[in-house]
Amino acid sequence: MAIKFLGVFIAVFSSITLAKPIFETYTEEKTDGWSAVSQILAETIIKSDADLKSQADEEMADKDFKPGDYNQLFASRDLPLATDQKIKFLFIRPKSEPYFQTFYGAHTFFHWIVDQQGKIIFAGNSDSFRVLKSGSNGMKDIEEAQCRGGKCYLTKLSFKAAGYEEVSCRTQFIVSGKIKEGCD
């Protein structure tokens, strides 16, 4: 567990020194001070994945939460994703409290990007998430880190006609912090 956290820490902070991201968050970040999510938006997220909904419903029942009261599980922040600052997006992730295992992995967390109409334009599950200064097609690039086996895989995604698509991947070695192009 400590090695995994160290890997995410190295990946996040070495990327900062290379190019400071516009926005970033990671699995263990506290969501105190983040904005609430509407019930409609929370339902949109939950209903987008039948397995996730089933697991969330089961965990809510186990913890004696009111069935279907999904908005208490999520937090959001405005996301500076479009080059046109008038176009707004939200970054949504699970709240740190109450903690629901449904939305986390070994050191990963689920997250979604939602547009002004409440449509999910990106869904991910990673150790960290960043919005980069670079971009294409009027949208900023994003980067997700997946860490395992002594390495972090830094995947860069750019906006294309059909949505965000992977354009490159780099491997960062946790112990040395060195980065090489490509992912194996």
C-alpha positions as CSV (number, residue, x, y, z in Angstrom):
1,M,0.0,0.0,0.0
2,A,2.8,2.5,0.9
3,I,4.6,1.6,-2.4
4,K,1.4,2.3,-4.4
5,F,0.9,5.6,-2.7
6,L,4.6,6.5,-3.3
7,G,4.1,5.7,-7.0
8,V,1.1,7.9,-7.3
9,F,2.9,10.7,-5.4
10,I,5.9,10.4,-7.7
11,A,3.7,10.4,-10.8
12,V,1.7,13.4,-9.7
13,F,4.6,15.5,-8.6
14,S,7.1,14.7,-11.3
15,S,4.4,15.5,-13.9
16,I,3.9,18.8,-12.1
17,T,7.5,19.7,-12.5
18,L,7.4,18.8,-16.2
19,A,4.2,20.8,-16.9
20,K,1.9,22.0,-14.2
21,P,-1.7,20.8,-14.9
22,I,-4.7,23.0,-14.9
23,F,-6.6,20.7,-12.6
24,E,-5.7,17.5,-10.8
25,T,-7.1,15.1,-8.3
26,Y,-6.1,11.7,-7.0
27,T,-7.6,8.8,-5.1
28,E,-6.9,9.8,-1.5
29,E,-7.8,13.5,-2.0
30,K,-10.4,14.7,0.5
31,T,-13.5,16.2,-1.1
32,D,-14.3,18.7,1.8
33,G,-15.2,22.0,0.1
34,W,-16.2,20.3,-3.2
35,S,-19.7,21.2,-4.4
36,A,-22.8,19.0,-4.1
37,V,-24.2,17.0,-7.0
38,S,-27.9,17.2,-7.9
39,Q,-30.0,14.1,-7.5
40,I,-30.7,14.0,-11.3
41,L,-27.0,14.1,-12.1
42,A,-26.2,11.5,-9.5
43,E,-28.8,9.2,-11.0
44,T,-27.4,9.8,-14.5
45,I,-24.0,8.6,-13.2
46,I,-25.3,5.6,-11.3
47,K,-27.6,4.5,-14.1
48,S,-24.8,4.7,-16.7
49,D,-23.4,1.4,-15.4
50,A,-25.7,-1.4,-14.3
51,D,-23.0,-3.2,-12.3
52,L,-22.0,0.0,-10.5
53,K,-25.6,0.8,-9.7
54,S,-26.2,-2.7,-8.3
55,Q,-23.1,-2.5,-6.1
56,A,-24.0,1.0,-4.9
57,D,-27.5,0.0,-4.0
58,E,-26.2,-3.0,-2.1
59,E,-23.6,-0.9,-0.2
60,M,-26.3,1.7,0.6
61,A,-28.6,-1.0,2.0
62,D,-25.7,-2.4,4.1
63,K,-25.0,1.0,5.5
64,D,-28.6,1.9,6.1
65,F,-28.7,4.8,3.6
66,K,-32.0,5.8,2.1
67,P,-32.4,3.8,-1.2
68,G,-31.8,5.9,-4.3
69,D,-30.4,8.9,-2.5
70,Y,-27.3,8.9,-4.7
71,N,-26.4,12.6,-4.6
72,Q,-25.0,12.2,-1.1
73,L,-22.3,9.9,-2.6
74,F,-20.7,12.3,-5.0
75,A,-18.9,15.7,-5.1
76,S,-18.1,18.0,-8.0
77,R,-15.8,20.8,-9.2
78,D,-16.0,23.0,-12.2
79,L,-13.6,21.7,-14.8
80,P,-11.7,24.1,-17.0
81,L,-11.8,21.7,-20.0
82,A,-12.9,23.8,-23.0
83,T,-10.8,26.4,-24.6
84,D,-14.0,28.5,-24.8
85,Q,-14.4,29.4,-21.1
86,K,-18.1,30.0,-21.6
87,I,-18.6,26.2,-22.0
88,K,-18.8,24.6,-18.6
89,F,-18.0,21.1,-17.5
90,L,-18.1,19.3,-14.1
91,F,-15.7,16.8,-12.7
92,I,-17.6,14.4,-10.5
93,R,-16.0,11.8,-8.2
94,P,-17.1,9.9,-5.1
95,K,-17.1,11.8,-1.8
96,S,-14.3,11.0,0.6
97,E,-17.0,10.9,3.4
98,P,-19.2,8.9,3.4
99,Y,-16.7,6.4,1.9
100,F,-18.2,3.9,-0.4
101,Q,-15.9,1.0,-1.5
102,T,-18.1,0.7,-4.6
103,F,-16.4,3.6,-6.2
104,Y,-12.8,2.7,-5.4
105,G,-10.3,0.1,-6.3
106,A,-6.9,-0.8,-4.7
107,H,-5.9,2.8,-5.1
108,T,-8.1,4.0,-7.9
109,F,-11.3,6.0,-8.0
110,F,-14.1,6.4,-10.4
111,H,-14.6,9.8,-12.0
112,W,-16.8,11.4,-14.7
113,I,-16.8,14.5,-16.8
114,V,-20.3,15.9,-17.4
115,D,-21.3,18.7,-19.8
116,Q,-23.8,21.5,-19.3
117,Q,-26.7,19.3,-20.4
118,G,-25.8,16.6,-17.8
119,K,-24.4,14.2,-20.4
120,I,-21.4,12.1,-19.4
121,I,-18.6,12.8,-21.9
122,F,-15.9,10.8,-20.1
123,A,-15.8,8.1,-17.4
124,G,-12.7,6.8,-15.9
125,N,-11.2,4.9,-13.0
126,S,-7.6,5.7,-12.2
127,D,-5.0,6.6,-9.5
128,S,-4.9,10.2,-10.6
129,F,-6.6,12.5,-13.1
130,R,-5.2,15.7,-14.7
131,V,-6.3,18.4,-17.2
132,L,-3.3,19.5,-19.2
133,K,-2.6,22.8,-20.8
134,S,-2.3,21.2,-24.2
135,G,-5.5,20.4,-26.2
136,S,-7.2,19.8,-29.5
137,N,-10.6,20.4,-31.1
138,G,-11.5,23.1,-28.5
139,M,-10.9,20.8,-25.5
140,K,-7.9,20.4,-23.2
141,D,-6.1,17.1,-23.1
142,I,-6.4,14.9,-20.0
143,E,-4.0,12.4,-18.4
144,E,-4.8,9.5,-16.1
145,A,-2.3,7.5,-14.1
146,Q,-2.6,3.7,-13.4
147,C,0.0,2.4,-11.0
148,R,0.9,-1.2,-10.4
149,G,3.9,-3.5,-10.3
150,G,6.4,-0.7,-9.5
151,K,5.3,1.4,-12.5
152,C,2.8,4.1,-13.2
153,Y,1.3,4.3,-16.7
154,L,0.5,7.9,-17.7
155,T,-2.1,7.8,-20.4
156,K,-2.7,11.1,-22.3
157,L,-6.1,11.5,-24.0
158,S,-7.1,14.1,-26.6
159,F,-10.6,15.1,-27.7
160,K,-11.6,13.7,-31.1
161,A,-15.0,13.7,-32.8
162,A,-16.2,10.7,-30.9
163,G,-14.9,11.9,-27.5
164,Y,-11.6,11.4,-25.6
165,E,-9.2,8.9,-27.1
166,E,-5.8,7.7,-26.0
167,V,-3.0,9.4,-27.9
168,S,0.1,8.4,-25.9
169,C,1.3,6.5,-22.9
170,R,4.4,6.9,-20.8
171,T,5.8,4.6,-18.2
172,Q,7.1,6.0,-14.9
173,F,9.2,3.8,-12.7
174,I,8.1,4.3,-9.0
175,V,11.5,3.8,-7.4
176,S,13.6,6.0,-9.7
177,G,10.9,8.4,-10.9
178,K,12.3,8.0,-14.5
179,I,9.9,8.2,-17.4
180,K,10.1,6.3,-20.7
181,E,7.9,6.7,-23.7
182,G,5.5,3.9,-24.3
183,C,3.7,1.5,-22.0
184,D,4.3,-2.2,-21.8
